[in-house]
Amino acid sequence: MKDRTDLHFIGAAAHAHVSTTSGENMKNTRKLVIVILLIILVPNVIRYISRQKKTIGEKSVAMNQESIIQDNSIHIDTYNEIALPGINKTWDAKDYFEIAGMATGLAEKDRSLLPRFQSERSGKLFSKIISEDNFRTLYEEGLPLEDRYSELIEYYKALGMIISCYVSNGDNNYFDNEIVSILGLYIKATSNNCLFGP
């Protein structure tokens, strides 16, 4: 829930500045959005890293490795049989919401089924989830700023649903590379001019 509130906060801040800026002021607005995003995300990343360091300090390395959730992710071939967006197309926000729905269902059943970073079973699927190419349509020249903004917010909402599936549910098991990778996509999506254009 906090992730979604944070995203609404980012969106409200961005919208307030977009409506009153142009030209050189637009560049300043873009920087402001990036700063807001970093202010929200960086503390969470720091807390996450600190928590993992504490875990390592309290347990042996072997026990800590065991607390990383086992990779029982669905195989890419199985995924291809599901009526969901294919990994060979560019995903839009609607596609991300479909993936978020799939991830939510898997997490409720068994979080170890979720797609994993560099996994032999599901690495291709996870790479697609965090691919910047999916934001390509937001770079289209002539795309109205309001449409660009609205679409990006939808991407953020879907990504928020996806990352919530990987966040700890209170047990001692966790994901590491997956959470960092999705957080990285948040930052790249905002910093690579896709919101305000070149």
C-alpha positions as CSV (number, residue, x, y, z in Angstrom):
1,M,0.0,0.0,0.0
2,K,2.9,2.4,0.8
3,D,4.4,1.8,-2.6
4,R,1.2,2.8,-4.3
5,T,0.9,5.9,-2.0
6,D,4.5,6.8,-3.0
7,L,3.7,6.5,-6.7
8,H,0.6,8.8,-6.3
9,F,2.8,11.3,-4.5
10,I,5.3,11.3,-7.4
11,G,2.5,11.6,-9.9
12,A,0.9,14.5,-8.1
13,A,4.2,16.4,-7.8
14,A,5.0,15.8,-11.4
15,H,1.6,16.9,-12.6
16,A,1.6,20.1,-10.6
17,H,4.9,21.2,-12.1
18,V,4.2,20.0,-15.7
19,S,1.1,22.2,-15.8
20,T,3.0,25.4,-15.1
21,T,6.4,24.9,-16.9
22,S,7.7,25.0,-20.4
23,G,11.1,25.3,-22.2
24,E,14.0,25.5,-19.8
25,N,11.6,25.1,-16.8
26,M,10.7,21.7,-18.2
27,K,14.2,20.5,-17.6
28,N,14.1,21.7,-14.0
29,T,10.8,19.9,-13.5
30,R,12.3,16.7,-14.9
31,K,15.2,17.0,-12.4
32,L,12.6,17.6,-9.6
33,V,10.7,14.4,-10.4
34,I,14.0,12.4,-10.4
35,V,14.9,13.9,-7.0
36,I,11.5,13.1,-5.6
37,L,11.8,9.5,-6.9
38,L,15.2,9.1,-5.4
39,I,14.1,10.6,-2.1
40,I,11.4,8.0,-1.8
41,L,13.4,5.0,-3.2
42,V,16.9,5.4,-1.8
43,P,15.9,5.2,1.9
44,N,13.9,2.0,1.1
45,V,16.9,0.5,-0.7
46,I,19.2,1.5,2.3
47,R,16.8,-0.1,4.8
48,Y,16.6,-3.2,2.6
49,I,20.5,-3.5,2.4
50,S,20.8,-2.8,6.2
51,R,18.3,-5.6,6.9
52,Q,20.3,-8.1,4.8
53,K,23.5,-7.1,6.5
54,K,21.9,-7.6,9.9
55,T,20.7,-11.0,8.8
56,I,24.2,-12.0,7.7
57,G,25.6,-10.8,11.0
58,E,23.1,-12.9,13.0
59,K,23.4,-16.0,11.0
60,S,26.1,-18.0,9.3
61,V,26.7,-17.5,5.6
62,A,25.3,-20.9,4.9
63,M,22.1,-20.2,6.7
64,N,21.7,-16.8,5.1
65,Q,22.0,-18.4,1.6
66,E,19.3,-20.8,2.6
67,S,17.0,-17.8,3.4
68,I,17.1,-16.7,-0.3
69,I,13.9,-18.1,-1.8
70,Q,14.5,-21.2,-3.8
71,D,13.9,-20.9,-7.6
72,N,10.8,-22.9,-8.4
73,S,9.8,-20.3,-11.0
74,I,7.6,-21.3,-13.9
75,H,9.6,-22.3,-17.0
76,I,9.6,-20.0,-19.9
77,D,8.0,-22.7,-22.1
78,T,5.1,-23.0,-19.7
79,Y,4.7,-19.2,-19.7
80,N,4.5,-19.2,-23.5
81,E,1.5,-21.5,-23.3
82,I,-0.4,-19.0,-21.1
83,A,-2.5,-16.4,-22.8
84,L,-0.4,-13.4,-21.6
85,P,1.7,-10.9,-23.5
86,G,4.5,-12.5,-25.5
87,I,8.1,-11.7,-24.6
88,N,8.9,-10.9,-28.2
89,K,6.6,-7.8,-28.3
90,T,6.9,-4.4,-26.7
91,W,4.8,-4.3,-23.6
92,D,2.5,-1.4,-22.8
93,A,1.0,-0.6,-19.4
94,K,-1.9,-2.9,-20.1
95,D,0.5,-5.8,-20.7
96,Y,2.3,-4.9,-17.4
97,F,-1.0,-5.1,-15.5
98,E,-1.5,-8.6,-17.0
99,I,1.9,-9.6,-15.8
100,A,1.1,-8.1,-12.4
101,G,-2.0,-10.2,-12.2
102,M,-0.1,-13.3,-13.0
103,A,2.6,-12.4,-10.4
104,T,0.0,-11.8,-7.8
105,G,-1.6,-15.2,-8.4
106,L,1.8,-16.9,-8.2
107,A,2.8,-15.1,-5.0
108,E,-0.4,-16.0,-3.3
109,K,0.2,-19.6,-4.1
110,D,3.9,-19.9,-3.6
111,R,6.4,-17.0,-4.0
112,S,9.1,-19.3,-5.2
113,L,7.1,-19.6,-8.4
114,L,7.8,-15.9,-9.3
115,P,10.1,-15.1,-12.3
116,R,13.7,-14.8,-11.2
117,F,16.7,-12.8,-12.3
118,Q,19.1,-14.7,-14.6
119,S,17.2,-17.9,-13.9
120,E,17.6,-20.8,-16.3
121,R,13.9,-21.4,-15.9
122,S,12.4,-17.9,-16.0
123,G,15.3,-15.5,-16.6
124,K,14.1,-14.5,-20.0
125,L,10.7,-13.6,-18.6
126,F,12.2,-11.5,-15.8
127,S,14.5,-9.8,-18.3
128,K,11.5,-8.8,-20.2
129,I,9.8,-7.4,-17.1
130,I,12.8,-5.1,-16.4
131,S,13.5,-4.2,-20.1
132,E,13.6,-0.5,-20.9
133,D,12.5,-1.3,-24.4
134,N,9.0,-1.6,-23.0
135,F,9.0,2.1,-22.5
136,R,9.8,2.8,-26.2
137,T,6.4,4.2,-27.0
138,L,6.9,6.9,-24.4
139,Y,9.9,8.3,-26.5
140,E,7.8,8.8,-29.6
141,E,8.2,12.3,-31.0
142,G,5.0,14.3,-31.0
143,L,3.4,12.3,-28.2
144,P,1.4,14.8,-26.1
145,L,2.9,15.4,-22.7
146,E,-0.3,14.6,-20.9
147,D,-0.5,11.2,-22.7
148,R,3.1,10.5,-21.9
149,Y,2.6,11.4,-18.3
150,S,-0.6,9.4,-17.9
151,E,0.9,6.3,-19.6
152,L,4.0,6.4,-17.4
153,I,1.9,6.6,-14.2
154,E,0.1,3.4,-15.4
155,Y,3.5,1.7,-15.9
156,Y,4.4,2.8,-12.3
157,K,1.2,1.4,-10.9
158,A,1.7,-2.0,-12.6
159,L,5.3,-2.2,-11.5
160,G,4.2,-1.4,-7.9
161,M,1.9,-4.4,-8.0
162,I,4.7,-6.6,-9.4
163,I,7.4,-5.5,-6.8
164,S,4.9,-6.0,-4.0
165,C,4.9,-9.7,-4.9
166,Y,8.6,-9.9,-4.2
167,V,8.6,-7.9,-0.9
168,S,8.9,-10.0,2.3
169,N,5.6,-11.3,3.7
170,G,7.0,-11.4,7.2
171,D,9.0,-14.6,7.0
172,N,12.8,-14.8,6.9
173,N,12.9,-15.6,3.2
174,Y,13.6,-12.9,0.6
175,F,14.4,-11.9,-2.9
176,D,17.4,-9.7,-3.6
177,N,18.4,-9.2,-7.2
178,E,14.8,-9.1,-8.3
179,I,13.8,-6.2,-6.0
180,V,16.9,-4.2,-6.9
181,S,16.3,-4.8,-10.6
182,I,12.7,-3.5,-10.5
183,L,13.7,-0.5,-8.4
184,G,16.3,0.2,-11.0
185,L,13.7,0.2,-13.7
186,Y,11.7,2.8,-11.8
187,I,14.7,5.1,-11.8
188,K,15.6,4.5,-15.5
189,A,12.0,5.1,-16.6
190,T,12.1,8.5,-15.1
191,S,15.6,9.6,-15.8
192,N,15.8,8.6,-19.5
193,N,13.6,11.5,-20.7
194,C,10.6,9.2,-21.3
195,L,8.4,11.5,-19.2
196,F,9.3,14.9,-20.6
197,G,11.0,13.9,-23.8
198,P,14.4,15.0,-25.1
